[in-house]
Amino acid sequence: MSFSGFKEVIEEGDTVILYIGVSQIYALEVKPKVINKNGQGVDNVFQTKYGSVKVMDLVGKKYGSRVNLSKGWGQVLYPTPELWTITLPHRTQILYTPDISMVLTQLEIGPGSIVCEAGTGSGSLSHAILRAIGATGKLHTFDFHKERVKVASEEFIRHGFGDRVIVLHRDVCDEGFGVEGVADAVFLDLPKPWDALPHAVSAIKTSGGRICSFSPCIEQVARTCEVLQSLGLQELLTLECLAREFQVKSISLPRVINGQKAPTHQNTHVSQEEKQPDLKKKKVEECVEGAGSDTNTKSDEHEQIAAGNKGQQGNGDFRFTTGITQLKMPGHTGFLTFASVPPGLARNKLSCVA
Ligand SMILES: C[S@@+](CC[C@H](N)C(=O)[O-])C[C@H]1O[C@@H](n2cnc3c(N)ncnc32)[C@H](O)[C@@H]1O
């Protein structure tokens, strides 16, 4: 099977995504046996909060269809790099979709691109690159951790990317990328990216290309930028991607007539849920987790929003549906530093600059 294509029906050997709710999404391998904690081969039965599923029973089901669990239900989805990023087994820290989408855009990665990446880590970014470069592109990905290289290679093959990726066990800071003048883009997620930068520039095509380095700390960014400049790279840009989610909610505001606030009992409507935070939390959880159970909470919630969509309230306030940002936002992951290797950059003195 392939993450980059699509097919209708689940077969043995596929990786499928079991979606129960926003915080219950799992990647399952469709195979008869799995190894348990004691190292024994046992039937592949996956346990969830809503009961178990015999994974081989998924064979023959359509992607996107509903599957019954012993105490509820879920949906089986076709795998994508985005779903893989939120379900993959973590062997390292990983890049998430907001950073990944910025990397793909800024590095101008598309069908046919040749990309170098270090380190491979858990393969989160690699999957997105592999889909973006298509069948005509090539990813050279490197890690100095032997076991991670082995596991990532097996995963790429299982996910249908075997023919467009070369996974090598290598210390790129000491040994470089082993390719010269071939890459359109190089991506680094390393503790000391500055040591790999001269090699990264050598890997880029003589006609030019793009480099990106991901670092959690601003001190790493400062040192990376100094080396990028000393190597003669241009268009340096450091970004931090913070995704700001909006939720659609009903709120109330006072009516204003001829610049005057209409008489009102209170300016903003405080719902029963807002007075009782626990109740509100429970309702939201039920709403987002609704797929797993057969309660009607989710549809009730939608009906309530639709009913209270727009209109005047008894207290004179105007109630309407709008987008509200979350009070808590997912925090800092790291900084992305981009730079361009200009066409014809002299490469003979690169190794001594860093
Ligand atoms: C944070 S992880 C990369 C995660 C990856 N970007 C992802 O999205 O899954 C960093 C990886 O770099 C590898 N690494 C660190 N220094 C390296 C070096 N000098 N050469 C090759 N790999 C290196 C580590 O073994 C680790 O697996």
The ligand as an SDF file (V2000), in Angstrom:
LIG
                    3D

 27 29  0  0  0  0  0  0  0  0999 V2000
   14.8350   15.3090   16.6620 C   0  0  0  0  0  0  0  0  0  0  0  0
   15.2950   13.9440   15.7370 S   0  0  0  0  0  0  0  0  0  0  0  0
   14.6720   14.2860   14.1230 C   0  0  0  0  0  0  0  0  0  0  0  0
   13.1710   14.1410   14.0520 C   0  0  0  0  0  0  0  0  0  0  0  0
   12.6190   14.2270   12.6490 C   0  0  0  0  0  0  0  0  0  0  0  0
   12.7860   15.5470   12.0910 N   0  0  0  0  0  0  0  0  0  0  0  0
   11.1410   13.8460   12.6400 C   0  0  0  0  0  0  0  0  0  0  0  0
   10.3040   14.7080   12.2810 O   0  0  0  0  0  0  0  0  0  0  0  0
   10.7950   12.7110   12.9820 O   0  0  0  0  0  0  0  0  0  0  0  0
   17.0210   14.2220   15.5090 C   0  0  0  0  0  0  0  0  0  0  0  0
   17.7280   13.0120   14.9440 C   0  0  0  0  0  0  0  0  0  0  0  0
   19.0080   13.4420   14.4930 O   0  0  0  0  0  0  0  0  0  0  0  0
   19.9200   12.4040   14.7140 C   0  0  0  0  0  0  0  0  0  0  0  0
   21.2680   13.0220   14.7130 N   0  0  0  0  0  0  0  0  0  0  0  0
   21.7950   13.8690   15.6310 C   0  0  0  0  0  0  0  0  0  0  0  0
   23.0340   14.2570   15.2540 N   0  0  0  0  0  0  0  0  0  0  0  0
   23.2880   13.6520   14.0680 C   0  0  0  0  0  0  0  0  0  0  0  0
   24.3910   13.6550   13.1670 C   0  0  0  0  0  0  0  0  0  0  0  0
   25.5010   14.3630   13.4300 N   0  0  0  0  0  0  0  0  0  0  0  0
   24.2960   12.9250   12.0250 N   0  0  0  0  0  0  0  0  0  0  0  0
   23.1770   12.2060   11.7600 C   0  0  0  0  0  0  0  0  0  0  0  0
   22.1030   12.1550   12.5800 N   0  0  0  0  0  0  0  0  0  0  0  0
   22.1540   12.8660   13.7140 C   0  0  0  0  0  0  0  0  0  0  0  0
   19.4900   11.7850   16.0310 C   0  0  0  0  0  0  0  0  0  0  0  0
   19.9240   10.4470   16.1380 O   0  0  0  0  0  0  0  0  0  0  0  0
   17.9660   11.9040   15.9430 C   0  0  0  0  0  0  0  0  0  0  0  0
   17.3930   10.7030   15.4750 O   0  0  0  0  0  0  0  0  0  0  0  0
  1  2  1  0
  2  3  1  0
  2 10  1  0
  3  4  1  0
  4  5  1  0
  5  6  1  0
  5  7  1  0
  7  8  2  0
  7  9  1  0
 10 11  1  0
 11 12  1  0
 11 26  1  0
 12 13  1  0
 13 14  1  0
 13 24  1  0
 14 15  1  0
 14 23  1  0
 15 16  2  0
 16 17  1  0
 17 18  1  0
 17 23  2  0
 18 19  1  0
 18 20  2  0
 20 21  1  0
 21 22  2  0
 22 23  1  0
 24 25  1  0
 24 26  1  0
 26 27  1  0
M  CHG  2   2   1   9  -1
M  END
$$$$
